Amino acid sequence: MGRSQSLGHILRATWASGCLAVLAFSYIQQDIHDMPVAFMWLMILLSFPTGALGAALVGIVWPPLSSFFGFEYQPFLDLLPYWVALAGLGYLQWFVAVPWLFRKVRALRGRA
């Protein structure tokens, strides 16, 4: 395993641990009234910049859907769609799109 692969694995594990820690934090602290605010800012930070857009889109789509299906508000359960979306977007951004972009730039620089 090369040096960059090891670094990639360490970064991926650290990032995933951060996302899981935010999820655990929101479950443990679900009775704290400001927990959703902290949850959102932490997840947006971990998935920035796509996370900000993802949070806005989920914020538009999720409330009507949860109301339509008759879900009662529960702080932790109401944040799960946000966590899934922001963790997914963050993963795609940091560990799929950014490495792809670096490979493309490196290939272009190699041709010049």
NORWO-V817899 format. One record per residue. N is the residue number from 1. RES is the residue in one small letter. NEAR is the number of other ideal C-beta (glycine too) atoms within 12 Angstrom. D_LAST is the distance of its C-alpha to the last C-alpha in whole Angstrom. Layout:
n->[N:N]
res->[RES:RES]
near->[NEAR:NEAR]
d_last->[D_LAST:D_LAST]
This chain:
n->[1:2:3:4:5:6:7:8:9:10:11:12:13:14:15:16:17:18:19:20:21:22:23:24:25:26:27:28:29:30:31:32:33:34:35:36:37:38:39:40:41:42:43:44:45:46:47:48:49:50:51:52:53:54:55:56:57:58:59:60:61:62:63:64:65:66:67:68:69:70:71:72:73:74:75:76:77:78:79:80:81:82:83:84:85:86:87:88:89:90:91:92:93:94:95:96:97:98:99:100:101:102:103:104:105:106:107:108:109:110:111:112]
res->[m:g:r:s:q:s:l:g:h:i:l:r:a:t:w:a:s:g:c:l:a:v:l:a:f:s:y:i:q:q:d:i:h:d:m:p:v:a:f:m:w:l:m:i:l:l:s:f:p:t:g:a:l:g:a:a:l:v:g:i:v:w:p:p:l:s:s:f:f:g:f:e:y:q:p:f:l:d:l:l:p:y:w:v:a:l:a:g:l:g:y:l:q:w:f:v:a:v:p:w:l:f:r:k:v:r:a:l:r:g:r:a]
near->[9:8:9:14:12:12:15:20:16:15:20:21:15:17:28:22:16:25:34:19:22:35:28:18:26:33:21:16:22:23:13:16:10:15:25:29:18:22:35:31:22:31:39:30:20:35:36:21:19:26:36:24:19:32:35:19:18:31:24:15:17:26:17:12:15:21:13:10:11:8:16:10:15:16:25:24:20:25:34:25:26:42:38:22:31:42:36:24:31:37:27:19:25:30:26:18:18:21:21:15:15:17:15:14:14:14:12:11:10:9:8:7]
d_last->[29:25:25:23:26:29:27:27:30:32:30:31:35:35:34:37:39:39:39:42:44:44:46:48:49:49:52:54:54:55:58:56:56:53:51:49:48:46:45:43:42:41:39:37:36:35:33:32:31:31:35:36:35:37:40:41:40:43:45:45:46:48:51:52:51:53:56:56:56:59:57:59:57:56:54:52:52:51:48:47:45:43:42:41:39:37:37:35:33:32:31:29:27:27:26:25:23:21:20:19:17:16:15:13:11:10:9:7:5:6:4:0]
